[in-house]
Amino acid sequence: MEISKRSQQGGDNSLNIQAEQVTLNTGLTIAHVKEIALEVFEGNFYKLTGLARETADKRAREITDQFIQELAEKNPAGMQAAEDPDFQHSLFTAQKEFARCGDKELGDILVDILVDRTKQEERSLLQIVLNESLSVAPKLNSEQLDILACCFNVGYTRRVNIQNVAMFANYLEAAGPLHSNGIAVT
């Protein structure tokens, strides 16, 4: 068996690695993001007891799983947002609000807002609006969300082929509570 001499040098603040095979993993994995998300919820949500605690935990896991699944599909690069304190606060807000009520439609809206929020790396007006939407959307019932969607569609979209009230009603129904690029109207 022959042993070879190897030497290695590096400058200030350098990292020297010597091995037969090196594997470097950078960034967060889906499992790590999920772990962070659930830790944020468990560490911050009110201390409930009994069935209420079990229900809240189940709902928090449900919205977290839904969020991670949609994030992996729509914006995989957004996984890095899990390390940002402001995003963790946004995620906790969504988890907390969904854990309180468990409304499926609200959960879908909150997940869409969170996915859009991961696309905003710098503090901007859109980032602020998305953060606030996570707190405001749960305060609205489905009729109020429908009214906001209708106002948005009437005020900010244009359909020239609508010829009667029935066609207009079908158009609004098809649009739902989200507008065309997926950002919830809140």
Backbone as a chain_set.jsonl record, in Angstrom:
{"seq": "MEISKRSQQGGDNSLNIQAEQVTLNTGLTIAHVKEIALEVFEGNFYKLTGLARETADKRAREITDQFIQELAEKNPAGMQAAEDPDFQHSLFTAQKEFARCGDKELGDILVDILVDRTKQEERSLLQIVLNESLSVAPKLNSEQLDILACCFNVGYTRRVNIQNVAMFANYLEAAGPLHSNGIAVT", "coords": {"N": [[0.849, -1.18, 0.0], [0.661, 2.106, -0.923], [1.295, 5.275, 0.292], [0.493, 8.491, -0.457], [1.905, 11.749, -0.399], [0.19, 14.632, 0.294], [-0.534, 18.036, -0.071], [-1.969, 21.091, 0.989], [-3.084, 24.409, 0.562], [-4.477, 27.52, 1.535], [-5.91, 30.794, 1.323], [-6.776, 33.638, 3.432], [-9.836, 33.25, 5.176], [-10.64, 31.05, 3.657], [-11.91, 27.875, 2.518], [-10.775, 24.714, 2.736], [-10.934, 21.584, 1.304], [-10.319, 18.17, 1.357], [-10.643, 15.141, -0.069], [-11.704, 11.884, -1.159], [-14.211, 11.804, -2.375], [-16.549, 14.371, -2.583], [-19.529, 15.785, -1.463], [-21.566, 18.459, -1.783], [-24.22, 20.157, -0.379], [-26.352, 22.718, -1.023], [-28.612, 25.205, 0.041], [-32.11, 24.808, 0.983], [-33.932, 21.833, 1.699], [-37.065, 20.275, 0.778], [-38.043, 18.831, 2.951], [-36.682, 20.069, 5.052], [-37.704, 22.674, 4.916], [-40.375, 22.142, 5.527], [-40.065, 21.195, 8.144], [-39.088, 23.528, 9.407], [-41.32, 25.189, 9.023], [-43.324, 23.888, 10.528], [-42.158, 23.969, 13.061], [-42.138, 26.715, 13.505], [-44.891, 27.188, 13.715], [-45.621, 25.518, 15.937], [-44.062, 26.619, 17.944], [-45.152, 29.114, 18.319], [-47.961, 29.256, 18.311], [-50.984, 29.618, 20.19], [-51.304, 28.042, 23.366], [-53.227, 25.495, 23.254], [-55.649, 23.088, 24.449], [-56.432, 19.571, 24.681], [-58.876, 18.361, 22.416], [-59.066, 20.657, 20.859], [-56.413, 21.433, 20.526], [-55.385, 19.233, 19.072], [-56.926, 19.453, 16.742], [-56.117, 21.977, 15.774], [-53.366, 21.483, 15.341], [-53.543, 19.497, 13.352], [-54.777, 20.94, 11.276], [-52.813, 22.908, 10.828], [-50.686, 21.356, 9.903], [-51.894, 20.402, 7.596], [-52.286, 22.751, 5.981], [-49.642, 23.505, 5.758], [-48.489, 21.325, 4.395], [-49.938, 21.535, 1.984], [-49.089, 24.06, 1.131], [-46.284, 23.632, 0.775], [-46.302, 21.698, -1.224], [-47.516, 23.118, -3.373], [-45.665, 25.183, -3.591], [-43.374, 23.794, -4.368], [-44.196, 23.036, -6.9], [-44.869, 25.472, -8.228], [-42.953, 27.468, -7.605], [-40.096, 26.559, -7.039], [-37.646, 27.715, -6.328], [-38.356, 29.366, -4.308], [-38.108, 28.103, -1.885], [-35.993, 28.944, -0.363], [-36.946, 31.133, 0.964], [-37.868, 30.344, 3.405], [-35.959, 30.757, 5.319], [-36.044, 33.399, 5.941], [-36.905, 35.798, 8.333], [-39.168, 37.522, 8.121], [-40.725, 36.217, 6.219], [-41.189, 33.826, 7.608], [-42.824, 34.784, 9.605], [-45.048, 35.505, 8.064], [-45.796, 32.984, 7.114], [-46.455, 31.746, 9.546], [-48.652, 33.328, 10.244], [-50.508, 32.576, 8.26], [-50.76, 29.832, 8.871], [-51.765, 29.983, 11.479], [-54.222, 31.334, 11.126], [-55.591, 29.554, 9.447], [-55.621, 27.318, 11.081], [-57.346, 28.141, 13.038], [-59.922, 28.253, 11.816], [-60.214, 26.401, 9.663], [-61.366, 26.476, 7.119], [-61.694, 25.388, 3.856], [-61.699, 26.851, 1.402], [-60.613, 29.288, 2.281], [-58.097, 28.322, 3.057], [-57.009, 27.609, 0.569], [-56.783, 30.147, -0.603], [-54.989, 31.396, 1.192], [-52.705, 29.799, 0.812], [-52.139, 30.347, -1.889], [-51.502, 33.061, -1.651], [-49.223, 32.864, 0.005], [-47.431, 31.445, -1.67], [-47.122, 33.332, -3.72], [-45.934, 35.263, -2.139], [-43.414, 34.168, -1.637], [-42.079, 34.811, -3.911], [-41.329, 37.381, -3.678], [-38.561, 38.89, -2.882], [-37.368, 41.212, -1.962], [-38.196, 43.95, 0.161], [-41.108, 45.326, -0.746], [-43.901, 47.189, -2.056], [-45.772, 45.327, -2.958], [-44.974, 43.046, -1.516], [-45.579, 43.868, 1.096], [-48.357, 44.204, 0.875], [-49.13, 41.556, 0.293], [-48.324, 40.291, 2.696], [-50.07, 41.578, 4.515], [-52.483, 40.733, 3.454], [-52.654, 38.116, 4.29], [-53.487, 38.404, 6.886], [-55.876, 39.774, 6.641], [-57.629, 38.407, 4.849], [-58.739, 36.148, 6.3], [-60.629, 37.433, 7.82], [-62.734, 37.955, 6.269], [-65.803, 36.828, 4.912], [-67.083, 34.263, 2.648], [-68.912, 35.499, 0.9], [-68.121, 38.185, 0.982], [-65.554, 37.951, -0.1], [-66.261, 37.142, -2.653], [-67.559, 39.47, -3.531], [-65.416, 41.278, -3.548], [-63.86, 40.045, -5.538], [-65.59, 40.332, -7.689], [-65.707, 43.145, -7.889], [-63.031, 43.617, -8.566], [-62.873, 42.271, -11.034], [-64.739, 43.731, -12.559], [-63.643, 46.29, -12.417], [-60.956, 46.045, -13.274], [-60.57, 44.304, -15.402], [-61.256, 43.437, -18.809], [-63.845, 42.589, -20.863], [-65.156, 42.26, -23.868], [-66.983, 40.7, -25.151], [-69.246, 40.108, -23.685], [-72.651, 39.968, -23.606], [-75.073, 39.921, -22.28], [-76.851, 39.702, -19.106], [-76.746, 37.079, -18.11], [-74.447, 36.029, -19.375], [-72.572, 37.7, -18.209], [-72.838, 36.931, -15.522], [-71.943, 34.26, -15.697], [-69.308, 34.732, -16.449], [-68.3, 36.022, -14.14], [-68.631, 33.972, -12.281], [-66.904, 32.013, -13.26], [-64.492, 33.319, -12.917], [-64.11, 33.37, -10.17], [-62.849, 33.714, -6.708], [-60.27, 34.501, -7.196], [-58.054, 36.448, -9.159], [-56.781, 36.602, -12.561], [-53.899, 36.137, -12.452], [-53.491, 34.704, -10.167], [-53.142, 35.91, -7.661], [-54.634, 36.443, -4.634], [-57.599, 38.307, -4.167], [-57.911, 40.516, -1.766]], "CA": [[0.0, 0.0, 0.0], [1.471, 3.301, -1.047], [0.662, 6.48, 0.815], [1.047, 9.656, -1.144], [1.886, 12.99, 0.367], [-0.617, 15.676, -0.321], [-0.521, 19.275, 0.71], [-3.052, 21.98, 0.597], [-2.94, 25.739, 1.131], [-5.555, 28.437, 1.204], [-5.766, 32.137, 1.865], [-7.662, 34.042, 4.514], [-11.262, 32.937, 5.068], [-10.91, 30.05, 2.627], [-12.317, 26.559, 2.973], [-10.027, 23.697, 2.016], [-11.516, 20.265, 1.487], [-9.536, 17.149, 0.681], [-11.307, 13.86, 0.104], [-11.883, 11.109, -2.388], [-15.472, 12.234, -2.978], [-17.156, 15.428, -1.787], [-20.874, 16.156, -1.864], [-21.98, 19.694, -1.141], [-25.633, 20.489, -0.529], [-26.633, 24.109, -0.702], [-30.041, 25.505, 0.021], [-32.993, 24.037, 1.847], [-34.721, 20.771, 1.093], [-38.495, 20.348, 1.099], [-38.205, 18.315, 4.314], [-36.203, 21.081, 5.987], [-38.68, 23.766, 4.905], [-41.544, 21.664, 6.276], [-39.67, 21.173, 9.555], [-39.057, 24.924, 9.86], [-42.697, 25.695, 9.051], [-44.054, 23.318, 11.665], [-41.541, 24.496, 14.28], [-42.636, 28.079, 13.674], [-46.263, 27.101, 14.21], [-45.671, 24.938, 17.278], [-43.417, 27.508, 18.894], [-45.813, 30.404, 18.446], [-49.42, 29.209, 18.438], [-51.495, 29.593, 21.548], [-51.287, 26.726, 23.985], [-54.568, 24.942, 23.346], [-55.667, 21.802, 25.127], [-57.358, 18.544, 24.246], [-59.296, 18.232, 21.034], [-58.754, 21.907, 20.149], [-54.989, 21.382, 20.152], [-55.251, 18.238, 18.013], [-57.531, 20.013, 15.53], [-55.241, 23.052, 15.294], [-52.154, 20.853, 14.807], [-53.905, 18.827, 12.1], [-54.994, 21.972, 10.257], [-51.527, 23.54, 10.525], [-49.949, 20.414, 9.053], [-52.605, 20.351, 6.314], [-51.969, 23.926, 5.159], [-48.203, 23.472, 5.503], [-48.282, 20.354, 3.313], [-50.492, 22.111, 0.751], [-48.191, 25.146, 0.727], [-45.015, 23.092, 0.279], [-46.586, 21.034, -2.497], [-47.706, 24.143, -4.41], [-44.408, 25.909, -3.753], [-42.489, 22.934, -5.167], [-44.683, 23.044, -8.282], [-44.964, 26.799, -8.843], [-41.79, 28.319, -7.373], [-39.134, 25.796, -6.233], [-36.602, 28.6, -5.811], [-38.902, 30.037, -3.133], [-37.805, 27.353, -0.659], [-35.032, 29.726, 0.426], [-37.669, 32.132, 1.752], [-38.118, 29.793, 4.741], [-34.941, 31.25, 6.239], [-36.281, 34.821, 6.161], [-37.806, 36.004, 9.468], [-40.423, 38.128, 7.699], [-41.527, 35.167, 5.591], [-41.633, 32.904, 8.658], [-43.975, 35.428, 10.25], [-46.163, 35.37, 7.123], [-46.19, 31.578, 7.139], [-47.143, 31.51, 10.816], [-49.96, 33.982, 10.162], [-51.384, 31.709, 7.461], [-51.021, 28.614, 9.645], [-52.609, 30.338, 12.623], [-55.573, 31.658, 10.67], [-56.242, 28.344, 8.959], [-55.825, 26.443, 12.245], [-58.509, 28.647, 13.78], [-61.228, 28.01, 11.21], [-60.182, 25.204, 8.833], [-62.149, 26.638, 5.901], [-60.916, 24.942, 2.689], [-61.547, 27.97, 0.466], [-59.643, 30.201, 2.887], [-56.794, 27.673, 2.979], [-56.521, 27.751, -0.808], [-56.401, 31.553, -0.795], [-53.779, 31.647, 1.978], [-51.583, 29.121, 0.148], [-51.806, 31.131, -3.085], [-50.814, 34.28, -1.202], [-47.885, 32.482, 0.474], [-46.584, 31.124, -2.826], [-46.781, 34.625, -4.326], [-45.051, 35.966, -1.204], [-42.051, 33.643, -1.79], [-41.485, 35.413, -5.105], [-40.946, 38.752, -3.328], [-37.371, 38.798, -2.048], [-37.075, 42.506, -1.365], [-39.36, 44.631, 0.73], [-41.761, 46.15, -1.757], [-45.314, 47.402, -1.754], [-46.464, 44.056, -3.168], [-44.668, 42.177, -0.376], [-46.352, 44.375, 2.237], [-49.769, 43.889, 0.619], [-49.302, 40.113, 0.46], [-48.259, 40.006, 4.138], [-51.314, 42.041, 5.132], [-53.578, 39.9, 2.942], [-52.727, 36.913, 5.117], [-54.227, 38.751, 8.103], [-57.188, 40.323, 6.304], [-58.48, 37.411, 4.182], [-59.542, 35.357, 7.241], [-61.684, 38.253, 8.427], [-63.79, 38.097, 5.278], [-66.527, 35.591, 4.603], [-67.031, 33.947, 1.219], [-69.661, 36.513, 0.146], [-67.279, 39.374, 0.877], [-64.498, 37.644, -1.072], [-66.897, 37.176, -3.981], [-67.797, 40.881, -3.874], [-64.114, 41.845, -3.922], [-63.49, 39.484, -6.842], [-66.464, 40.971, -8.68], [-65.219, 44.521, -8.058], [-61.775, 43.563, -9.308], [-63.161, 41.901, -12.421], [-65.415, 44.84, -13.231], [-62.779, 47.46, -12.474], [-59.608, 45.872, -13.815], [-60.5, 43.421, -16.561], [-62.098, 43.915, -19.905], [-64.443, 41.545, -21.697], [-66.05, 42.931, -24.811], [-67.934, 39.763, -25.738], [-70.376, 39.887, -22.783], [-73.789, 40.614, -24.26], [-76.267, 39.959, -21.44], [-76.611, 39.483, -17.672], [-76.38, 35.675, -17.914], [-73.042, 35.891, -19.764], [-71.794, 38.393, -17.179], [-72.858, 36.071, -14.338], [-71.055, 33.132, -15.986], [-67.946, 35.262, -16.424], [-67.914, 36.235, -12.754], [-68.55, 32.666, -11.618], [-65.686, 31.347, -13.739], [-63.34, 34.037, -12.387], [-63.948, 32.977, -8.773], [-62.29, 34.706, -5.81], [-58.9, 34.859, -7.575], [-57.982, 37.001, -10.509], [-56.092, 35.776, -13.55], [-52.535, 35.688, -12.181], [-53.436, 33.869, -8.978], [-53.033, 36.627, -6.397], [-55.962, 36.551, -4.049], [-58.112, 39.656, -4.001], [-58.324, 40.704, -0.37]], "C": [[0.891, 1.238, 0.0], [0.69, 4.505, -0.561], [1.315, 7.666, 0.12], [0.943, 10.872, -0.249], [1.066, 14.013, -0.402], [-0.518, 16.91, 0.55], [-1.593, 20.192, 0.151], [-2.831, 23.316, 1.282], [-4.137, 26.574, 0.712], [-5.323, 29.775, 1.864], [-6.725, 32.397, 3.008], [-9.112, 33.697, 4.182], [-11.581, 31.928, 3.973], [-11.304, 28.734, 3.288], [-11.585, 25.548, 2.111], [-10.624, 22.34, 2.344], [-10.677, 19.281, 0.7], [-10.196, 15.804, 0.977], [-11.368, 13.144, -1.224], [-13.134, 11.571, -3.123], [-16.117, 13.246, -2.034], [-18.541, 15.725, -2.343], [-21.256, 17.403, -1.075], [-23.448, 19.931, -1.424], [-25.817, 21.932, -0.121], [-28.125, 24.336, -0.783], [-30.822, 24.561, 0.915], [-33.716, 22.957, 1.053], [-36.181, 20.97, 1.471], [-38.72, 19.892, 2.536], [-37.775, 19.356, 5.343], [-37.171, 22.266, 6.065], [-39.917, 23.374, 5.711], [-41.247, 21.656, 7.774], [-39.656, 22.584, 10.139], [-40.478, 25.446, 10.03], [-43.458, 25.166, 10.254], [-43.466, 23.77, 13.003], [-42.02, 25.915, 14.562], [-44.043, 28.054, 14.257], [-46.295, 26.625, 15.661], [-45.069, 25.86, 18.332], [-44.185, 28.791, 19.164], [-47.313, 30.346, 18.673], [-49.806, 29.111, 19.903], [-51.467, 28.18, 22.088], [-52.723, 26.264, 24.199], [-54.497, 23.601, 24.055], [-56.647, 20.856, 24.449], [-57.611, 18.514, 22.755], [-58.973, 19.494, 20.222], [-57.303, 21.912, 19.685], [-54.776, 20.413, 18.994], [-55.789, 18.78, 16.687], [-56.632, 21.092, 14.934], [-53.962, 22.471, 14.684], [-52.424, 20.193, 13.46], [-54.074, 19.844, 10.977], [-53.69, 22.649, 9.863], [-50.694, 22.645, 9.62], [-50.568, 20.36, 7.652], [-52.233, 21.536, 5.429], [-50.475, 23.98, 4.84], [-47.891, 22.516, 4.359], [-48.768, 20.912, 1.98], [-49.572, 23.214, 0.226], [-46.901, 24.596, 0.118], [-45.206, 22.405, -1.065], [-46.739, 22.066, -3.619], [-46.43, 24.941, -4.646], [-43.444, 25.097, -4.614], [-42.902, 22.932, -6.635], [-44.526, 24.406, -8.95], [-43.723, 27.678, -8.683], [-40.762, 27.589, -6.5], [-38.018, 26.656, -5.636], [-37.054, 29.324, -4.549], [-38.653, 29.317, -1.83], [-36.868, 28.146, 0.247], [-35.714, 30.771, 1.296], [-37.901, 31.659, 3.182], [-37.099, 30.265, 5.767], [-35.133, 32.724, 6.606], [-37.267, 35.026, 7.313], [-39.164, 36.596, 9.07], [-41.317, 37.088, 7.038], [-42.028, 34.169, 6.637], [-42.837, 33.485, 9.403], [-45.216, 35.307, 9.362], [-46.698, 33.943, 7.124], [-46.956, 31.259, 8.422], [-48.533, 32.138, 10.807], [-50.943, 33.112, 9.388], [-51.745, 30.437, 8.227], [-52.006, 28.891, 10.779], [-54.042, 30.58, 12.193], [-56.308, 30.423, 10.163], [-56.524, 27.377, 10.114], [-57.05, 26.864, 13.034], [-59.821, 28.222, 13.157], [-61.291, 26.767, 10.325], [-60.98, 25.278, 7.551], [-61.283, 26.339, 4.676], [-60.657, 26.077, 1.699], [-60.528, 28.977, 0.995], [-58.238, 29.611, 2.801], [-56.185, 27.802, 1.591], [-56.034, 29.173, -1.075], [-55.098, 31.853, -0.058], [-52.553, 31.004, 1.331], [-51.171, 29.894, -1.101], [-51.051, 32.408, -2.708], [-49.392, 33.953, -0.755], [-46.94, 32.176, -0.683], [-46.17, 32.416, -3.531], [-45.799, 35.394, -3.451], [-43.609, 35.469, -1.338], [-41.336, 34.238, -2.999], [-40.98, 36.829, -4.833], [-39.774, 38.72, -2.358], [-37.065, 40.104, -1.332], [-38.354, 43.128, -0.838], [-39.911, 45.607, -0.306], [-43.209, 46.347, -1.328], [-46.095, 46.095, -1.917], [-46.207, 43.091, -2.01], [-45.479, 42.59, 0.853], [-47.825, 44.026, 2.077], [-50.023, 42.395, 0.801], [-49.259, 39.719, 1.939], [-49.563, 40.4, 4.828], [-52.511, 41.201, 4.692], [-53.755, 38.638, 3.774], [-53.49, 37.166, 6.413], [-55.654, 39.181, 7.804], [-58.125, 39.268, 5.718], [-59.303, 36.583, 5.172], [-60.684, 36.135, 7.899], [-62.875, 38.426, 7.495], [-64.497, 36.765, 5.068], [-66.539, 35.389, 3.087], [-67.808, 34.955, 0.375], [-68.824, 37.77, -0.052], [-66.129, 39.15, -0.114], [-65.045, 37.664, -2.488], [-67.133, 38.609, -4.447], [-66.493, 41.548, -4.291], [-63.666, 41.333, -5.291], [-64.308, 40.127, -7.948], [-65.996, 42.398, -8.943], [-63.924, 44.542, -8.862], [-62.041, 43.276, -10.778], [-63.82, 43.036, -13.193], [-64.459, 46.01, -13.43], [-61.482, 47.272, -13.233], [-59.482, 44.876, -14.959], [-61.449, 43.943, -17.632], [-62.551, 42.732, -20.744], [-65.451, 42.215, -22.612], [-67.102, 42.0, -25.4], [-69.115, 39.442, -24.806], [-71.562, 40.686, -23.321], [-75.041, 40.672, -23.404], [-75.893, 39.612, -19.997], [-76.168, 38.044, -17.409], [-74.906, 35.44, -18.278], [-72.124, 36.553, -18.738], [-71.717, 37.538, -15.915], [-71.927, 34.872, -14.527], [-69.59, 33.557, -15.934], [-67.46, 35.441, -14.984], [-67.755, 34.92, -12.005], [-67.265, 31.935, -12.006], [-64.439, 32.005, -13.162], [-63.078, 33.66, -10.938], [-63.315, 34.062, -7.937], [-60.854, 35.09, -6.14], [-58.93, 35.492, -8.952], [-56.973, 36.212, -11.326], [-54.675, 35.365, -13.206], [-52.385, 35.033, -10.821], [-53.298, 34.59, -7.665], [-54.422, 36.842, -5.855], [-56.359, 38.012, -3.893], [-58.617, 39.76, -2.577], [-58.291, 42.155, -0.004]], "O": [[1.774, 1.377, 0.846], [-0.452, 4.719, -0.967], [2.537, 7.812, 0.119], [0.016, 11.004, 0.551], [1.25, 14.213, -1.603], [-0.428, 16.815, 1.774], [-2.04, 20.068, -0.989], [-2.437, 23.361, 2.448], [-4.729, 26.349, -0.343], [-4.61, 29.866, 2.863], [-7.402, 31.489, 3.49], [-9.55, 33.84, 3.04], [-12.679, 31.948, 3.418], [-11.055, 28.52, 4.475], [-11.753, 25.528, 0.892], [-10.799, 21.99, 3.512], [-10.357, 19.51, -0.466], [-10.292, 15.387, 2.131], [-11.116, 13.728, -2.278], [-13.125, 11.714, -4.346], [-16.218, 13.005, -0.831], [-18.708, 15.897, -3.55], [-21.264, 17.392, 0.156], [-23.875, 19.909, -2.579], [-25.477, 22.322, 0.996], [-28.814, 23.718, -1.595], [-30.269, 23.642, 1.52], [-34.064, 23.148, -0.113], [-36.496, 21.742, 2.376], [-39.504, 20.502, 3.262], [-38.418, 19.512, 6.381], [-37.427, 22.796, 7.147], [-40.443, 24.175, 6.484], [-42.084, 22.065, 8.578], [-40.156, 22.807, 11.242], [-40.807, 26.065, 11.042], [-44.162, 25.92, 10.926], [-44.203, 23.937, 13.975], [-42.278, 26.276, 15.711], [-44.353, 28.806, 15.181], [-46.923, 27.256, 16.512], [-45.516, 25.877, 19.478], [-43.899, 29.488, 20.138], [-47.888, 31.308, 19.184], [-49.059, 28.596, 20.734], [-51.595, 27.221, 21.327], [-53.353, 26.603, 25.201], [-53.415, 23.044, 24.24], [-57.562, 21.279, 23.742], [-56.693, 18.625, 21.944], [-58.647, 19.407, 19.038], [-57.004, 22.349, 18.574], [-54.066, 20.732, 18.041], [-55.176, 18.586, 15.637], [-56.41, 21.117, 13.723], [-53.524, 22.919, 13.624], [-51.624, 20.316, 12.533], [-53.581, 19.644, 9.867], [-53.477, 22.938, 8.685], [-50.067, 23.124, 8.675], [-49.856, 20.282, 6.651], [-51.9, 21.354, 4.258], [-50.086, 24.449, 3.771], [-47.121, 22.85, 3.459], [-48.087, 20.779, 0.962], [-49.308, 23.293, -0.974], [-46.476, 25.052, -0.943], [-44.357, 22.521, -1.948], [-46.157, 21.907, -4.692], [-46.143, 25.332, -5.778], [-42.774, 25.647, -5.488], [-42.05, 22.836, -7.518], [-44.1, 24.491, -10.102], [-43.463, 28.538, -9.525], [-40.573, 27.958, -5.341], [-37.507, 26.353, -4.557], [-36.224, 29.839, -3.801], [-38.952, 29.856, -0.764], [-36.937, 28.038, 1.471], [-35.123, 31.247, 2.265], [-38.108, 32.477, 4.078], [-37.353, 30.181, 6.969], [-34.449, 33.234, 7.494], [-38.368, 34.477, 7.273], [-40.193, 36.21, 9.623], [-42.527, 37.073, 7.264], [-43.17, 33.716, 6.56], [-43.753, 32.755, 9.782], [-46.31, 35.037, 9.857], [-47.909, 33.725, 7.133], [-47.984, 30.584, 8.385], [-49.486, 31.543, 11.309], [-52.083, 32.933, 9.815], [-52.902, 30.017, 8.231], [-52.95, 28.134, 11.005], [-54.976, 30.086, 12.825], [-57.501, 30.258, 10.414], [-57.55, 26.697, 10.12], [-57.72, 26.025, 13.635], [-60.753, 27.864, 13.877], [-62.344, 26.134, 10.248], [-61.253, 24.244, 6.941], [-60.247, 26.974, 4.484], [-59.538, 26.246, 1.216], [-59.68, 29.461, 0.246], [-57.286, 30.331, 2.501], [-54.991, 28.069, 1.45], [-54.994, 29.372, -1.702], [-54.203, 32.49, -0.613], [-51.479, 31.605, 1.308], [-49.979, 30.077, -1.347], [-50.083, 32.786, -3.368], [-48.455, 34.676, -1.093], [-45.784, 32.598, -0.675], [-45.007, 32.58, -3.898], [-44.929, 36.098, -3.963], [-42.673, 36.253, -1.173], [-40.11, 34.168, -3.089], [-40.283, 37.411, -5.664], [-39.963, 38.544, -1.154], [-36.556, 40.093, -0.211], [-39.448, 42.86, -1.335], [-39.257, 46.58, -0.683], [-43.674, 45.746, -0.36], [-46.975, 45.791, -1.112], [-47.122, 42.395, -1.57], [-46.005, 41.735, 1.566], [-48.47, 43.599, 3.034], [-51.027, 42.009, 1.401], [-50.066, 38.904, 2.386], [-50.097, 39.637, 5.633], [-53.442, 40.985, 5.468], [-54.872, 38.149, 3.943], [-54.075, 36.242, 6.978], [-56.548, 38.976, 8.625], [-59.306, 39.242, 6.063], [-60.479, 36.334, 4.905], [-61.598, 35.54, 8.469], [-63.903, 38.979, 7.886], [-63.865, 35.709, 5.049], [-66.063, 36.241, 2.337], [-67.409, 35.242, -0.753], [-68.822, 38.352, -1.136], [-65.775, 40.052, -0.874], [-64.386, 38.139, -3.412], [-66.931, 38.927, -5.619], [-66.459, 42.296, -5.268], [-63.151, 42.099, -6.106], [-63.785, 40.431, -9.02], [-65.899, 42.815, -10.097], [-63.745, 45.388, -9.738], [-61.506, 43.948, -11.66], [-63.491, 43.271, -14.356], [-64.461, 46.648, -14.482], [-60.95, 48.235, -13.785], [-58.374, 44.633, -15.437], [-62.318, 44.776, -17.376], [-61.735, 41.972, -21.266], [-66.493, 42.686, -22.154], [-68.02, 42.46, -26.079], [-69.914, 38.565, -25.133], [-71.493, 41.906, -23.473], [-75.983, 41.388, -23.744], [-74.745, 39.269, -19.713], [-75.3, 37.814, -16.567], [-74.198, 34.729, -17.564], [-71.046, 36.044, -18.432], [-70.655, 37.43, -15.303], [-71.198, 34.509, -13.604], [-68.74, 32.822, -15.433], [-66.339, 35.055, -14.651], [-66.846, 34.773, -11.188], [-66.621, 31.312, -11.162], [-63.433, 31.331, -12.938], [-61.922, 33.634, -10.516], [-63.237, 35.211, -8.372], [-60.268, 35.919, -5.444], [-59.733, 35.116, -9.805], [-56.377, 35.257, -10.828], [-54.259, 34.293, -13.645], [-51.263, 34.824, -10.361], [-53.333, 33.942, -6.62], [-55.292, 37.368, -6.549], [-55.535, 38.851, -3.526], [-59.633, 39.163, -2.224], [-58.606, 42.512, 1.131]]}, "num_chains": 1, "name": "protein.A"}
